[in-house]
């Protein structure tokens, strides 16, 4: 085993114990760890252990995120509900909200839960994946700190706002599309900074409307200072359909705020009028559709599988190895990473620092051998 690979049992127990050490109840810590590490299992490094300390532990320590989650249902009306997360752990709020939507879908055919006052909830795909495992279609989205510019704009006005959908199939993996409505996202830039990769062309523009490349760490600073903004899917302008990414981003912004009377846009920058840190107050939405209220789970799975297999069997580009469908690559990574998660040097230092801070002396990691 490579000296940067930590087996799943060790890293899972360490993350749980660390979350508990920061005041998160163990049952909630287990949910947080499962969402966090599912990202790494799928090869989505931007949302896994790379964000364990800076996005969750540091925010708890700064007092802008509550380790104990007060999950309050402020309105429950048939197939719909509104939840106030009171700035608790986003993964716990997300898990319980999706579960609530699924329970409603089993009863009514469809269920939707709108959430306000939440925090970063990890990979959005985790929640539709929950529903797919029970034969349901799942949809979720979240707003985020403002870093993306509207078409013909250069100012970060909304977040990377994923629009995420999962549909059960009869294959070993379900259809799961989980991606930002911007070309790239802040977490990817954070990951690029850690591994020394530069900003990709076309993904970031300055206040002068010009493309920005170069060091990812410097790019992040520019975004935070309002000196640069991410571009929507399709890129800046209309030539390659950037207005489509813009439109879908605003759909998620609206659904993350209008049903729950939540915060939006620049209100989500994590700072008050004096520049002091404050909770992000993010909004989410969760939709579950029970296929058994239509023609049944078996019919849905079979038909979805047929459609996806027809796409992968279509004539491919001679330069390409094969055609994929959404969720397949992540499934293959999951199979390939059966031995554990790769930890880059920057995150290794953070893990050691957290371990030593909390006195978790039972953990020794491969790179220390």
PyMOL commands that set and color helices and strands:
alter all, ss='L'
color gray80, all
select helices_A, chain A and resi 8-21+26-41+45-47+49-61+90-108+125-132+186-195+216-224+242-255+265-268+291-293+297-312+328-336+345-358+366-368
alter helices_A, ss='H'
color red, helices_A
select strands_A, chain A and resi 5-6+72-77+80-84+110-118+136-142+148-149+156-158+163-167+175-177+198-199+204-206+214-215+228-230+282-290+341-342
alter strands_A, ss='S'
color yellow, strands_A
deselect
rebuild
show_as cartoon
